Amino acid sequence: MARVTTSKAARHFGVSGQTIRRWIASGQMKGVRDNHGNILVEIDATSMATSPTSETTPVATTVPDPEPTIPLSQALGMLAEQQARHDVETARREAEAERRHMDTLGRMTAQAASERALLIERCDALECRAENAEARADRVEQRLDQILQMMIDERRRAWWRWWG
């Protein structure tokens, strides 16, 4: 057995180098890499001495059997079944997405209602505190008025005592 490069083997068999590489990959021909990374093909020395013929070409000459054909009505029925299954699955996915969306909205609505109730409570508490603060301010103002009045009265008395 002689080892030649893929390009020499391709010239010998009258095919492209890519075809030789495909034959090697599919196992129709043996090939190895040398130290430089080149692919070397093992070819019988007697086939190298003779001119290429169709007998020496390692290409498969048998044509694979085509897939069996089915009648058009059966193919259309299968296609309709596939489309129906697809439609059902799509409807299920859409229904599930809608259900999740409604659940999310429900949770958001419930959360919004509880937050609204908390806000109302806080507002009521703030209003109550504001009213208490206003009442306290009124009381402080009244007390300051009383103290001021007492100081004025005390001064007046002290004045009259001095003159009197």
Backbone as a printed PyTorch tensor [residue, N CA C, xyz], in Angstrom:
tensor([[[  0.8480,  -1.1780,   0.0000],
         [  0.0000,   0.0000,   0.0000],
         [  0.8850,   1.2290,   0.0000]],

        [[  0.5510,   2.1660,  -0.8460],
         [  1.3110,   3.4170,  -0.9260],
         [  0.4850,   4.5230,  -0.2770]],

        [[  1.2080,   5.4410,   0.3510],
         [  0.5230,   6.5820,   0.9570],
         [  0.8060,   7.8140,   0.1090]],

        [[ -0.2850,   8.4750,  -0.3020],
         [ -0.1680,   9.6950,  -1.1070],
         [ -1.0210,  10.7780,  -0.4740]],

        [[ -0.7910,  12.0270,  -0.8420],
         [ -1.5760,  13.1470,  -0.3150],
         [ -2.9710,  13.1090,  -0.9220]],

        [[ -3.8720,  13.8400,  -0.3060],
         [ -5.2560,  13.8600,  -0.7990],
         [ -5.3350,  14.4850,  -2.1860]],

        [[ -4.4770,  15.4560,  -2.4760],
         [ -4.5470,  16.0850,  -3.8010],
         [ -4.1110,  15.0950,  -4.8890]],

        [[ -3.0570,  14.2740,  -4.6120],
         [ -2.6360,  13.2700,  -5.6030],
         [ -3.7050,  12.2060,  -5.7730]],

        [[ -4.3120,  11.8020,  -4.6590],
         [ -5.3820,  10.7980,  -4.7440],
         [ -6.5720,  11.3680,  -5.5160]],

        [[ -6.8730,  12.6410,  -5.3020],
         [ -7.9940,  13.2650,  -6.0140],
         [ -7.7110,  13.2950,  -7.5110]],

        [[ -6.4620,  13.6340,  -7.9010],
         [ -6.1070,  13.6380,  -9.3320],
         [ -6.1990,  12.2290,  -9.9000]],

        [[ -5.7700,  11.2560,  -9.1290],
         [ -5.7920,   9.8730,  -9.6200],
         [ -7.2160,   9.3930,  -9.8600]],

        [[ -8.1160,   9.6590,  -8.9310],
         [ -9.4960,   9.1820,  -9.0650],
         [-10.3770,  10.1380,  -9.8420]],

        [[ -9.8740,  11.3260, -10.1580],
         [-10.6550,  12.2730, -10.9540],
         [-11.7600,  12.9500, -10.1550]],

        [[-11.5110,  13.1600,  -8.8970],
         [-12.4940,  13.8360,  -8.0260],
         [-11.7840,  14.9800,  -7.3190]],

        [[-12.5120,  15.7240,  -6.5120],
         [-11.9040,  16.8410,  -5.7770],
         [-11.2900,  16.3390,  -4.4690]],

        [[-10.4500,  17.1840,  -3.8980],
         [ -9.8490,  16.8530,  -2.6100],
         [-10.8920,  16.7410,  -1.5130]],

        [[-11.9220,  17.5620,  -1.5920],
         [-13.0000,  17.5020,  -0.6110],
         [-13.7020,  16.1530,  -0.6590]],

        [[-13.8860,  15.6100,  -1.8560],
         [-14.5240,  14.2950,  -1.9920],
         [-13.6640,  13.2300,  -1.3220]],

        [[-12.3510,  13.2960,  -1.5150],
         [-11.4520,  12.3400,  -0.8620],
         [-11.6030,  12.4490,   0.6510]],

        [[-11.6490,  13.6820,   1.1850],
         [-11.7950,  13.8620,   2.6340],
         [-13.1440,  13.3160,   3.1170]],

        [[-14.1870,  13.4740,   2.3130],
         [-15.4900,  12.9070,   2.6820],
         [-15.4350,  11.3860,   2.7040]],

        [[-14.7550,  10.7720,   1.7210],
         [-14.6210,   9.3150,   1.6760],
         [-13.8820,   8.8330,   2.9140]],

        [[-12.8670,   9.5940,   3.3490],
         [-12.1130,   9.2110,   4.5430],
         [-13.0230,   9.3070,   5.7690]],

        [[-13.7850,  10.3960,   5.8570],
         [-14.6760,  10.5830,   7.0060],
         [-15.7490,   9.5120,   7.0700]],

        [[-16.2320,   9.0710,   5.9110],
         [-17.3020,   8.0640,   5.9080],
         [-16.7520,   6.6460,   6.0300]],

        [[-15.4140,   6.4820,   5.9500],
         [-14.8290,   5.1540,   6.0960],
         [-14.6740,   4.4030,   4.7970]],

        [[-14.9490,   5.0160,   3.6560],
         [-14.8050,   4.3460,   2.3660],
         [-13.3320,   4.2700,   1.9490]],

        [[-12.4930,   5.0840,   2.5900],
         [-11.0760,   5.1160,   2.2590],
         [-10.3110,   5.3400,   3.5570]],

        [[ -9.0960,   4.7790,   3.6550],
         [ -8.2950,   4.9650,   4.8590],
         [ -7.3850,   6.1660,   4.6620]],

        [[ -7.2540,   6.9710,   5.7350],
         [ -6.3700,   8.1300,   5.6950],
         [ -5.7750,   8.3710,   7.0620]],

        [[ -4.5250,   8.8660,   7.0910],
         [ -3.8510,   9.1790,   8.3430],
         [ -3.1780,  10.5370,   8.1910]],

        [[ -2.9020,  11.1900,   9.3200],
         [ -2.1980,  12.4720,   9.2910],
         [ -0.7150,  12.2370,   9.5420]],

        [[  0.1190,  12.9860,   8.8120],
         [  1.5620,  12.8880,   9.0460],
         [  1.9730,  13.9150,  10.0990]],

        [[  3.2700,  14.0250,  10.3380],
         [  3.7740,  14.9430,  11.3660],
         [  3.4610,  16.4010,  11.0640]],

        [[  3.2400,  16.7390,   9.8100],
         [  2.9640,  18.1200,   9.4070],
         [  1.4750,  18.4320,   9.3660]],

        [[  0.6360,  17.4590,   9.6660],
         [ -0.8070,  17.6560,   9.6740],
         [ -1.4710,  17.3590,   8.3410]],

        [[ -0.7050,  16.9200,   7.3400],
         [ -1.2820,  16.5800,   6.0390],
         [ -1.9620,  15.2180,   6.1200]],

        [[ -3.0290,  15.0610,   5.3470],
         [ -3.7210,  13.7770,   5.3070],
         [ -3.1060,  12.9430,   4.1940]],

        [[ -2.6900,  11.7290,   4.5550],
         [ -2.1540,  10.7850,   3.5760],
         [ -3.1670,   9.6610,   3.4010]],

        [[ -3.3960,   9.3010,   2.1390],
         [ -4.3910,   8.2950,   1.7990],
         [ -3.6520,   7.0210,   1.4050]],

        [[ -4.1290,   5.8870,   1.8840],
         [ -3.5370,   4.6030,   1.5070],
         [ -4.2090,   4.1060,   0.2360]],

        [[ -3.3800,   3.9330,  -0.7950],
         [ -3.8950,   3.4530,  -2.0810],
         [ -3.0750,   2.2290,  -2.4740]],

        [[ -3.7590,   1.2520,  -3.0470],
         [ -3.0790,   0.0430,  -3.5090],
         [ -2.1060,   0.4290,  -4.6230]],

        [[ -0.8850,  -0.1030,  -4.6000],
         [  0.1450,   0.2410,  -5.5880],
         [ -0.2760,  -0.1570,  -6.9900]],

        [[ -1.0260,  -1.2450,  -7.1280],
         [ -1.4500,  -1.6700,  -8.4620],
         [ -2.4630,  -0.6910,  -9.0390]],

        [[ -3.3000,  -0.0930,  -8.1860],
         [ -4.2670,   0.8680,  -8.7150],
         [ -3.5760,   2.1600,  -9.1180]],

        [[ -2.4070,   2.4810,  -8.4860],
         [ -1.6590,   3.6690,  -8.8670],
         [ -1.0200,   3.4840, -10.2320]],

        [[ -0.6230,   2.2400, -10.5560],
         [  0.0420,   1.9780, -11.8230],
         [ -0.9430,   1.9660, -12.9800]],

        [[ -2.1630,   1.6010, -12.7110],
         [ -3.1620,   1.5550, -13.7690],
         [ -3.9010,   2.8600, -13.8150]],

        [[ -4.5700,   3.0960, -14.9130],
         [ -5.3710,   4.3120, -15.0290],
         [ -6.6550,   4.1270, -14.2430]],

        [[ -7.2240,   5.2160, -13.7530],
         [ -8.4420,   5.0750, -12.9680],
         [ -9.5930,   4.5410, -13.7970]],

        [[-10.3300,   3.6630, -13.2010],
         [-11.5190,   3.1100, -13.8510],
         [-12.6610,   3.1890, -12.8700]],

        [[-13.8230,   2.9210, -13.3390],
         [-14.9880,   2.9920, -12.4630],
         [-14.9470,   1.9000, -11.4080]],

        [[-14.1990,   0.7710, -11.6780],
         [-14.1220,  -0.2940, -10.6960],
         [-13.2690,   0.1200,  -9.4960]],

        [[-12.2560,   0.9600,  -9.7360],
         [-11.3810,   1.3380,  -8.6410],
         [-11.9410,   2.4950,  -7.8200]],

        [[-12.9600,   3.1550,  -8.3060],
         [-13.5420,   4.2770,  -7.5790],
         [-14.3330,   3.7550,  -6.3900]],

        [[-14.0030,   4.2160,  -5.1800],
         [-14.6630,   3.6610,  -4.0000],
         [-16.0500,   4.2330,  -3.7290]],

        [[-16.6210,   4.9220,  -4.6960],
         [-17.9340,   5.5290,  -4.4960],
         [-18.9980,   4.4440,  -4.5120]],

        [[-19.9400,   4.5690,  -3.6080],
         [-21.0330,   3.6030,  -3.5590],
         [-21.8730,   3.7600,  -4.8160]],

        [[-22.0900,   2.6600,  -5.5240],
         [-22.8410,   2.7210,  -6.7710],
         [-24.3120,   2.4440,  -6.5570]],

        [[-24.6760,   1.9910,  -5.3880],
         [-26.0850,   1.7080,  -5.1350],
         [-26.7740,   2.9800,  -4.6660]],

        [[-27.9430,   3.1830,  -5.2000],
         [-28.7380,   4.3380,  -4.8160],
         [-29.6330,   3.9210,  -3.6610]],

        [[-29.6410,   4.6820,  -2.5770],
         [-30.4980,   4.2890,  -1.4600],
         [-31.9560,   4.3230,  -1.8580]],

        [[-32.7080,   3.4290,  -1.2580],
         [-34.1370,   3.3740,  -1.5420],
         [-34.7820,   4.6630,  -1.0560]],

        [[-35.6410,   5.2390,  -1.8870],
         [-36.3310,   6.4430,  -1.4250],
         [-37.3150,   6.0750,  -0.3080]],

        [[-37.6240,   7.0660,   0.5040],
         [-38.5960,   6.8150,   1.5710],
         [-39.9390,   6.4750,   0.9430]],

        [[-40.6610,   5.5810,   1.5630],
         [-41.9480,   5.2160,   0.9770],
         [-42.8740,   6.4280,   0.9520]],

        [[-43.6050,   6.5580,  -0.1060],
         [-44.5270,   7.6910,  -0.2390],
         [-45.8820,   7.3040,   0.3260]],

        [[-46.6170,   8.3120,   0.7640],
         [-47.9600,   8.0730,   1.2930],
         [-48.9420,   8.8390,   0.4290]],

        [[-50.1750,   8.3850,   0.3860],
         [-51.1740,   9.0720,  -0.4280],
         [-51.3800,  10.5140,   0.0640]],

        [[-51.7780,  11.3670,  -0.8450],
         [-51.9640,  12.7790,  -0.5360],
         [-53.0210,  12.9850,   0.5450]],

        [[-54.1090,  12.2320,   0.5030],
         [-55.1670,  12.3980,   1.5070],
         [-54.6470,  12.0470,   2.9040]],

        [[-53.8040,  11.0160,   2.9880],
         [-53.2420,  10.6430,   4.2740],
         [-52.2670,  11.7180,   4.7560]],

        [[-51.4790,  12.2630,   3.8520],
         [-50.5420,  13.3290,   4.2160],
         [-51.2980,  14.5560,   4.7020]],

        [[-52.3910,  14.8980,   4.0280],
         [-53.1880,  16.0530,   4.4520],
         [-53.8200,  15.8120,   5.8160]],

        [[-54.2720,  14.5590,   6.0500],
         [-54.8390,  14.2210,   7.3540],
         [-53.8110,  14.3540,   8.4590]],

        [[-52.5860,  13.8710,   8.1910],
         [-51.5220,  13.9900,   9.1800],
         [-51.1760,  15.4510,   9.4370]],

        [[-51.1570,  16.2360,   8.3690],
         [-50.8720,  17.6640,   8.5170],
         [-51.9640,  18.3500,   9.3270]],

        [[-53.2250,  17.9830,   9.0770],
         [-54.3280,  18.5680,   9.8410],
         [-54.2330,  18.1870,  11.3170]],

        [[-53.8590,  16.9210,  11.6060],
         [-53.6810,  16.4980,  13.0040],
         [-52.5810,  17.2860,  13.6840]],

        [[-51.4630,  17.4590,  12.9770],
         [-50.3580,  18.2300,  13.5460],
         [-50.7860,  19.6650,  13.8290]],

        [[-51.5160,  20.2590,  12.8810],
         [-51.9690,  21.6370,  13.0720],
         [-52.9400,  21.7270,  14.2440]],

        [[-53.8220,  20.7350,  14.3740],
         [-54.7760,  20.7290,  15.4870],
         [-54.0380,  20.6010,  16.8160]],

        [[-53.0480,  19.6890,  16.8820],
         [-52.2600,  19.5530,  18.1110],
         [-51.5270,  20.8490,  18.4290]],

        [[-50.9830,  21.4700,  17.3970],
         [-50.2910,  22.7400,  17.5900],
         [-51.2490,  23.8150,  18.1010]],

        [[-52.4490,  23.8830,  17.5130],
         [-53.4390,  24.8730,  17.9470],
         [-53.8560,  24.6430,  19.3920]],

        [[-54.0620,  23.3620,  19.7650],
         [-54.4530,  23.0480,  21.1360],
         [-53.3450,  23.4450,  22.1030]],

        [[-52.1140,  23.1080,  21.7530],
         [-50.9740,  23.4530,  22.6220],
         [-50.8220,  24.9740,  22.7370]],

        [[-50.9970,  25.6680,  21.6340],
         [-50.9150,  27.1290,  21.6610],
         [-52.0090,  27.7150,  22.5410]],

        [[-53.2320,  27.1780,  22.4180],
         [-54.3400,  27.6640,  23.2500],
         [-54.0630,  27.3870,  24.7260]],

        [[-53.4970,  26.2150,  25.0360],
         [-53.1520,  25.9060,  26.4350],
         [-52.1140,  26.8900,  26.9660]],

        [[-51.0750,  27.1390,  26.1720],
         [-50.0390,  28.0770,  26.6130],
         [-50.6110,  29.4740,  26.8260]],

        [[-51.4910,  29.9130,  25.9000],
         [-52.0980,  31.2380,  26.0420],
         [-53.0030,  31.2990,  27.2720]],

        [[-53.7640,  30.2320,  27.5130],
         [-54.6360,  30.1990,  28.6940],
         [-53.8080,  30.2310,  29.9730]],

        [[-52.7120,  29.4910,  29.9890],
         [-51.8370,  29.4850,  31.1670],
         [-51.2190,  30.8660,  31.3890]],

        [[-50.8020,  31.5000,  30.3150],
         [-50.2320,  32.8480,  30.4380],
         [-51.2890,  33.8300,  30.9430]],

        [[-52.5150,  33.7080,  30.4550],
         [-53.5970,  34.5910,  30.9000],
         [-53.9150,  34.3490,  32.3750]],

        [[-53.9210,  33.0520,  32.7850],
         [-54.1710,  32.7290,  34.1840],
         [-53.0830,  33.3310,  35.0850]],

        [[-51.8290,  33.1730,  34.6610],
         [-50.7310,  33.7670,  35.4460],
         [-50.8810,  35.2730,  35.5210]],

        [[-51.2790,  35.8900,  34.4010],
         [-51.4670,  37.3410,  34.3750],
         [-52.5840,  37.7550,  35.3380]],

        [[-53.6800,  37.0070,  35.3290],
         [-54.8020,  37.3300,  36.2150],
         [-54.3920,  37.1250,  37.6800]],

        [[-53.6280,  36.0570,  37.9520],
         [-53.1390,  35.8350,  39.3180],
         [-52.2650,  37.0000,  39.7630]],

        [[-51.4090,  37.4370,  38.8690],
         [-50.5330,  38.5630,  39.1860],
         [-51.3540,  39.8170,  39.4570]],

        [[-52.3470,  40.0590,  38.5950],
         [-53.2050,  41.2320,  38.8080],
         [-53.9680,  41.1230,  40.1150]],

        [[-54.4450,  39.8950,  40.4300],
         [-55.1630,  39.6920,  41.6860],
         [-54.2750,  39.9650,  42.8740]],

        [[-53.0390,  39.4440,  42.8150],
         [-52.0990,  39.7080,  43.9060],
         [-51.7900,  41.1910,  43.9950]],

        [[-51.6380,  41.8250,  42.8290],
         [-51.3450,  43.2560,  42.8320],
         [-52.5200,  44.0370,  43.3930]],

        [[-53.7520,  43.6190,  43.0370],
         [-54.9420,  44.3050,  43.5360],
         [-55.0510,  44.1310,  45.0410]],

        [[-54.8340,  42.9030,  45.5220],
         [-54.8980,  42.6600,  46.9670],
         [-53.8060,  43.4470,  47.6840]],

        [[-52.6360,  43.4740,  47.1130],
         [-51.5340,  44.2160,  47.7140],
         [-51.8460,  45.7070,  47.7080]],

        [[-52.4070,  46.1880,  46.5870],
         [-52.7510,  47.6070,  46.5030],
         [-53.8300,  47.9560,  47.5330]],

        [[-54.7960,  47.0490,  47.7320],
         [-55.8520,  47.3150,  48.7130],
         [-55.2720,  47.3740,  50.1280]],

        [[-54.3610,  46.4410,  50.4330],
         [-53.7790,  46.4730,  51.7800],
         [-52.9030,  47.7040,  51.9590]],

        [[-52.1600,  48.0870,  50.9250],
         [-51.3480,  49.3020,  51.0160],
         [-52.2410,  50.5400,  51.1550]],

        [[-53.3810,  50.5370,  50.4760],
         [-54.3120,  51.6660,  50.5770],
         [-54.8480,  51.7730,  52.0010]],

        [[-55.1900,  50.6210,  52.5870],
         [-55.6900,  50.6290,  53.9630],
         [-54.6170,  51.1540,  54.9190]],

        [[-53.3620,  50.7290,  54.7060],
         [-52.2710,  51.2340,  55.5430],
         [-52.0930,  52.7390,  55.3840]],

        [[-52.2010,  53.2100,  54.1440],
         [-52.0610,  54.6440,  53.9000],
         [-53.1880,  55.4360,  54.5650]],

        [[-54.3910,  54.8970,  54.5010],
         [-55.5240,  55.5740,  55.1560],
         [-55.2880,  55.6340,  56.6560]],

        [[-54.8170,  54.5160,  57.2390],
         [-54.5260,  54.5140,  58.6820],
         [-53.4550,  55.5510,  59.0180]],

        [[-52.4120,  55.6010,  58.1890],
         [-51.3460,  56.5720,  58.4390],
         [-51.8590,  58.0020,  58.3230]],

        [[-52.6960,  58.2470,  57.3160],
         [-53.2630,  59.5920,  57.1530],
         [-54.1280,  59.9680,  58.3530]],

        [[-54.9440,  59.0090,  58.7940],
         [-55.7810,  59.2750,  59.9570],
         [-54.9140,  59.5840,  61.1730]],

        [[-53.8450,  58.8010,  61.3430],
         [-52.9500,  59.0300,  62.4800],
         [-52.2910,  60.4000,  62.3620]],

        [[-51.8780,  60.7580,  61.1600],
         [-51.2450,  62.0700,  60.9670],
         [-52.2430,  63.2020,  61.2060]],

        [[-53.4740,  63.0250,  60.7320],
         [-54.5030,  64.0530,  60.9680],
         [-54.7660,  64.1920,  62.4690]],

        [[-54.8290,  63.0550,  63.1630],
         [-55.0480,  63.0820,  64.6110],
         [-53.8900,  63.7920,  65.2970]],

        [[-52.6600,  63.4740,  64.8630],
         [-51.5030,  64.1470,  65.4530],
         [-51.5290,  65.6370,  65.1370]],

        [[-51.9540,  65.9890,  63.9400],
         [-52.0260,  67.4060,  63.5840],
         [-53.0670,  68.1170,  64.4420]],

        [[-54.2210,  67.4680,  64.6460],
         [-55.2530,  68.0730,  65.4910],
         [-54.7480,  68.2160,  66.9260]],

        [[-54.0560,  67.1670,  67.4120],
         [-53.4990,  67.2480,  68.7640],
         [-52.4630,  68.3660,  68.8540]],

        [[-51.6600,  68.5080,  67.8090],
         [-50.6470,  69.5560,  67.8180],
         [-51.3050,  70.9340,  67.7990]],

        [[-52.3900,  71.0660,  67.0170],
         [-53.1050,  72.3510,  66.9920],
         [-53.7070,  72.6590,  68.3620]],

        [[-54.2990,  71.6370,  68.9780],
         [-54.8930,  71.8520,  70.2990],
         [-53.8140,  72.2060,  71.3190]],

        [[-52.6830,  71.5200,  71.2520],
         [-51.5820,  71.8140,  72.1500],
         [-51.0690,  73.2390,  71.9190]],

        [[-50.9590,  73.6370,  70.6450],
         [-50.4960,  74.9940,  70.3300],
         [-51.4840,  76.0240,  70.8830]],

        [[-52.7850,  75.7390,  70.7670],
         [-53.7910,  76.6500,  71.3260],
         [-53.6380,  76.7570,  72.8490]],

        [[-53.4400,  75.6110,  73.5070],
         [-53.2750,  75.6340,  74.9650],
         [-52.0220,  76.4090,  75.3690]],

        [[-50.9140,  76.1770,  74.6260],
         [-49.6780,  76.9010,  74.9260],
         [-49.8870,  78.3930,  74.7140]],

        [[-50.5930,  78.7520,  73.6470],
         [-50.8530,  80.1690,  73.3770],
         [-51.6980,  80.7920,  74.4970]],

        [[-52.7180,  80.0570,  74.9530],
         [-53.5430,  80.5600,  76.0510],
         [-52.7110,  80.7080,  77.3210]],

        [[-51.8530,  79.7160,  77.5820],
         [-51.0200,  79.7920,  78.7830],
         [-50.0480,  80.9700,  78.6980]],

        [[-49.4770,  81.1960,  77.5140],
         [-48.5800,  82.3370,  77.3450],
         [-49.3330,  83.6520,  77.5530]],

        [[-50.5660,  83.7250,  77.0340],
         [-51.3780,  84.9220,  77.2510],
         [-51.6150,  85.1300,  78.7480]],

        [[-51.9150,  84.0500,  79.4810],
         [-52.1330,  84.1580,  80.9200],
         [-50.8720,  84.6520,  81.6300]],

        [[-49.7210,  84.0580,  81.2590],
         [-48.4670,  84.4680,  81.8960],
         [-48.1630,  85.9230,  81.5930]],

        [[-48.3470,  86.3150,  80.3610],
         [-48.1090,  87.7060,  79.9750],
         [-49.0320,  88.6410,  80.7400]],

        [[-50.2850,  88.2540,  80.8500],
         [-51.2390,  89.0710,  81.5810],
         [-50.8460,  89.1650,  83.0550]],

        [[-50.3770,  88.0530,  83.6220],
         [-49.9380,  88.0740,  85.0150],
         [-48.7390,  89.0020,  85.1790]],

        [[-47.8070,  88.9810,  84.2240],
         [-46.6440,  89.8560,  84.3220],
         [-47.0490,  91.3220,  84.2150]],

        [[-47.9820,  91.5950,  83.3260],
         [-48.4510,  92.9870,  83.1850],
         [-49.1470,  93.4240,  84.4620]],

        [[-50.0040,  92.5540,  84.9890],
         [-50.7040,  92.9040,  86.2280],
         [-49.7130,  93.1090,  87.3710]],

        [[-48.7030,  92.2930,  87.4540],
         [-47.7000,  92.4030,  88.5040],
         [-46.9420,  93.7210,  88.3780]],

        [[-46.6270,  94.1440,  87.2020],
         [-45.9420,  95.4130,  86.9990],
         [-46.8290,  96.5790,  87.4040]],

        [[-48.0820,  96.4500,  87.0120],
         [-48.9840,  97.5440,  87.3870],
         [-49.0720,  97.6620,  88.9030]],

        [[-49.1900,  96.5570,  89.5570],
         [-49.2690,  96.6040,  91.0200],
         [-48.0020,  97.2070,  91.6180]],

        [[-46.8810,  96.8160,  91.0500],
         [-45.6270,  97.3520,  91.5690],
         [-45.5560,  98.8700,  91.3380]],

        [[-46.0550,  99.3310,  90.2590],
         [-46.0900, 100.7680,  89.9600],
         [-46.9590, 101.5030,  90.9310]],

        [[-48.1490, 100.9830,  91.1490],
         [-49.0610, 101.6610,  92.0690],
         [-48.5740, 101.6190,  93.5040]],

        [[-47.8520, 100.5790,  93.8500],
         [-47.2930, 100.5000,  95.1970],
         [-46.2660, 101.5920,  95.3950]],

        [[-45.4790, 101.8340,  94.4130],
         [-44.4270, 102.8260,  94.5080],
         [-45.0240, 104.2440,  94.6490]],

        [[-46.1300, 104.4900,  93.8780],
         [-46.7600, 105.8070,  93.9360],
         [-47.7240, 105.9140,  95.1140]],

        [[-48.1670, 104.8750,  95.5530],
         [-49.2230, 104.9370,  96.4880],
         [-48.8920, 104.8440,  97.8860]]])
